[in-house]
């Protein structure tokens, strides 16, 4: 806030903005939802963890924010359709979508990846992004305005650090989808971009990253530390805002210098 209690320019651009954040029960998604709500947005929390998003929605509403929680399985197109039907019925419109849902459950060598795990990780990361964009776009195109941010990973940019082949492939697919779709809808007022976070110390990452892996990651990170969850929020919110009106099809690397393109 500025002196005298007046909102700053960032808050003016976000007040009343309607935004859907997938994967918002934990980690980067939850932090993005909190950040958008703090700027005055109406936030729809979408995640398969219904208890967690209900708790977050209650937290936000208790602080005077506007939030609704919609239990959603982003790997199921019917569930995604129901999410956007609910949101558009409640709000009669949508300005921003952040596709945060994704990840992978464990680090595996290529030969250890079976068909079920491959399909699960591709569905959770790539298919979910596709089906959420498909469900959100009609409303945005009617309004001739929209901002979509797809959360990818530095793993999808280049194998600077080994994660898992199916995860890298899925996030590379997210980046390709972002660029192609951005071209299709740019002239209709919808900007679609991606962020590619480096390893970020979310709860999930802490569970699958041991001390040896952390040291290896630090050795190839010019900034010399891993990102906090909150450090991913402002880049995402920038691309989801009016400030990114002349940016589309871009990927913003938020990796502490590990990727420089």
C-alpha positions in Angstrom: 0.0 0.0 0.0 1.1 3.6 -0.6 1.0 6.4 1.9 -2.6 7.4 2.8 -3.9 3.9 2.4 -4.2 4.1 -1.4 -3.5 0.9 -3.4 -0.4 0.8 -5.5 -0.5 0.2 -9.3 0.0 -3.6 -8.9 -3.1 -3.8 -6.6 -5.2 -1.7 -9.0 -4.4 -4.1 -11.8 -5.4 -7.1 -9.7 -8.4 -5.8 -7.8 -11.4 -8.0 -8.9 -9.4 -10.0 -11.3 -10.8 -13.6 -11.6 -8.1 -16.2 -11.6 -8.1 -20.0 -11.5 -5.0 -21.7 -10.0 -4.6 -25.4 -10.4 -2.4 -27.5 -8.1 -3.2 -24.9 -5.4 -3.4 -27.2 -2.4 0.4 -27.0 -1.7 3.7 -25.6 -2.9 4.0 -23.0 -5.7 0.2 -23.2 -6.5 -0.8 -22.4 -3.0 1.7 -19.5 -2.8 0.4 -18.1 -6.1 -3.2 -18.3 -4.9 -2.2 -16.4 -1.7 -0.3 -13.8 -3.6 -3.1 -13.2 -6.1 -5.6 -12.9 -3.3 -3.4 -10.5 -1.4 -3.5 -8.2 -4.5 -7.3 -8.2 -4.5 -8.1 -11.0 -7.0 -10.9 -13.5 -6.7 -9.2 -16.8 -6.6 -10.5 -20.3 -7.5 -8.5 -23.0 -5.9 -8.4 -26.3 -7.9 -6.8 -29.4 -6.7 -7.5 -33.1 -6.0 -6.7 -32.5 -2.3 -10.1 -31.2 -1.4 -9.4 -30.8 2.3 -6.3 -28.7 1.7 -8.0 -26.3 -0.8 -11.0 -25.9 1.5 -8.7 -25.0 4.3 -6.8 -22.5 2.2 -10.1 -20.9 0.9 -11.3 -20.6 4.5 -8.0 -18.9 5.4 -8.2 -16.4 2.5 -11.9 -15.6 3.3 -11.1 -15.0 6.9 -8.6 -12.4 5.8 -11.3 -10.7 3.8 -10.3 -12.2 0.4 -12.6 -13.8 -2.2 -11.9 -17.4 -2.8 -13.7 -20.6 -3.7 -12.4 -24.2 -3.7 -13.3 -26.7 -6.4 -12.1 -30.3 -6.0 -10.6 -31.1 -9.4 -8.7 -34.0 -10.9 -6.8 -32.2 -13.7 -6.0 -35.6 -15.4 -9.7 -36.1 -16.0 -11.2 -33.8 -18.7 -14.7 -34.2 -17.2 -13.5 -32.9 -13.9 -11.8 -30.0 -15.5 -14.9 -29.1 -17.5 -16.9 -29.2 -14.2 -14.3 -26.8 -12.6 -14.7 -24.2 -15.3 -18.4 -24.6 -15.5 -18.6 -23.9 -11.8 -16.2 -20.9 -11.9 -17.9 -19.3 -14.9 -21.3 -19.8 -13.4 -20.2 -18.2 -10.1 -18.1 -15.3 -11.7 -19.5 -14.9 -15.2 -16.0 -14.5 -16.6 -12.3 -15.3 -16.1 -9.2 -13.2 -16.7 -6.3 -15.4 -15.7 -5.4 -19.1 -15.4 -2.3 -20.5 -13.8 -1.6 -24.1 -14.5 0.5 -25.2 -11.5 -0.6 -28.8 -11.2 2.2 -31.2 -12.0 5.3 -32.9 -10.7 6.5 -36.5 -10.4 6.4 -38.8 -7.5 10.0 -40.1 -7.5 13.3 -40.0 -9.3 13.7 -43.0 -11.7 16.3 -44.0 -14.2 14.9 -44.3 -17.8 14.8 -48.1 -17.7 12.8 -48.0 -14.4 9.9 -46.1 -15.9 7.0 -48.4 -16.7 4.0 -47.6 -18.8 1.6 -46.7 -16.0 4.1 -44.2 -14.5 4.9 -42.7 -17.9 1.2 -42.1 -18.6 0.5 -40.7 -15.1 3.3 -38.1 -15.2 2.4 -37.1 -18.8 -1.3 -36.8 -17.8 -0.5 -34.8 -14.6 1.8 -32.3 -16.4 1.1 -32.1 -20.1 -2.5 -33.4 -20.5 -3.7 -31.3 -17.5 -2.3 -28.1 -19.1 -3.9 -28.9 -22.4 -7.4 -29.7 -21.0 -7.3 -26.6 -18.6 -6.4 -24.3 -21.4 -9.1 -25.8 -23.6 -11.7 -25.3 -21.0 -10.6 -21.7 -20.1 -10.1 -20.3 -23.6 -13.7 -20.0 -24.9 -14.6 -17.4 -22.2 -11.4 -15.5 -22.7 -11.8 -15.5 -26.5 -15.4 -14.1 -26.1 -14.0 -11.4 -23.9 -11.1 -10.8 -26.2 -8.9 -10.8 -23.1 -7.0 -13.4 -21.1 -3.7 -14.4 -19.4 -2.6 -18.0 -19.1 0.6 -19.0 -17.4 1.8 -22.6 -17.7 4.2 -23.7 -15.0 6.9 -25.9 -16.6 10.4 -26.7 -15.3 14.0 -26.2 -16.2 13.9 -29.9 -16.8 11.8 -29.2 -19.9 14.3 -26.6 -21.2 17.6 -28.6 -21.0 18.9 -31.5 -19.0 21.1 -29.2 -16.8 20.3 -31.5 -13.9 18.8 -35.0 -14.1 15.3 -35.3 -12.8 13.4 -38.1 -14.6 12.9 -38.7 -18.3 9.1 -38.8 -18.2 8.9 -35.5 -16.3 11.4 -33.8 -18.6 9.3 -35.0 -21.6 6.1 -33.8 -20.1 7.4 -30.3 -19.3 8.9 -30.0 -22.7 5.5 -30.7 -24.1 4.0 -28.0 -21.9 6.5 -25.5 -23.4 5.7 -26.6 -27.0 2.0 -26.3 -26.3 2.5 -22.8 -24.8 4.3 -21.5 -27.9 1.9 -23.0 -30.4 -1.3 -22.0 -28.6 0.1 -18.5 -28.0 0.4 -18.1 -31.8 -3.1 -19.2 -32.4 -4.8 -16.8 -30.0 -2.5 -13.8 -29.8 -4.6 -11.6 -32.1 -7.7 -12.3 -30.0 -6.3 -10.6 -26.8 -5.1 -13.8 -25.0 -1.5 -14.0 -23.9 -0.1 -17.4 -23.0 3.3 -17.8 -21.4 5.3 -20.2 -19.3 7.6 -20.1 -16.4 10.4 -22.7 -16.0 11.3 -22.9 -12.3 14.5 -24.4 -11.2 14.5 -26.8 -8.2 12.3 -25.1 -5.7 12.1 -26.1 -2.0 8.5 -27.1 -1.9 7.3 -29.8 0.4 7.2 -32.3 -2.5 10.8 -31.5 -3.6 12.1 -31.8 0.0 10.7 -35.3 0.1 12.3 -36.5 -3.0 15.7 -34.7 -2.9 18.4 -36.0 -0.6 21.5 -34.2 0.7 23.7 -35.5 -2.1 21.3 -34.4 -4.8 21.0 -31.0 -3.1 24.8 -30.5 -3.2 24.9 -31.4 -6.8 22.2 -28.9 -7.7 23.9 -26.2 -5.7 27.1 -26.8 -7.6 25.4 -25.9 -11.0 23.3 -23.0 -9.7 25.1 -19.7 -10.2 23.1 -17.9 -7.5 24.3 -20.6 -5.1 21.1 -21.7 -3.5 17.8 -23.3 -4.3 14.7 -21.2 -4.8 12.1 -20.8 -2.1 8.4 -21.2 -3.1 7.7 -17.5 -2.7 10.4 -16.6 -5.2 8.4 -18.3 -7.9 5.2 -16.3 -7.2 6.0 -12.8 -8.5 7.2 -14.0 -12.0 4.0 -16.0 -12.4 1.8 -13.2 -11.2 3.5 -10.8 -13.6 2.8 -13.0 -16.6 -0.8 -13.4 -15.3 -1.3 -9.6 -15.2 -1.8 -6.6 -17.4 1.9 -6.0 -17.1 2.5 -8.8 -19.6 0.3 -7.3 -22.3 3.0 -7.5 -25.0 4.5 -10.8 -24.0 3.2 -14.1 -25.4 4.7 -17.5 -26.3 7.6 -16.7 -23.9 9.2 -18.9 -21.3 10.6 -17.1 -18.2 13.4 -19.1 -16.6 13.4 -18.7 -12.8 16.2 -21.1 -12.1 18.9 -19.1 -10.3 21.0 -18.9 -13.5 21.0 -22.6 -14.2 19.3 -22.0 -17.6 20.2 -19.0 -19.6 18.5 -18.7 -23.0 
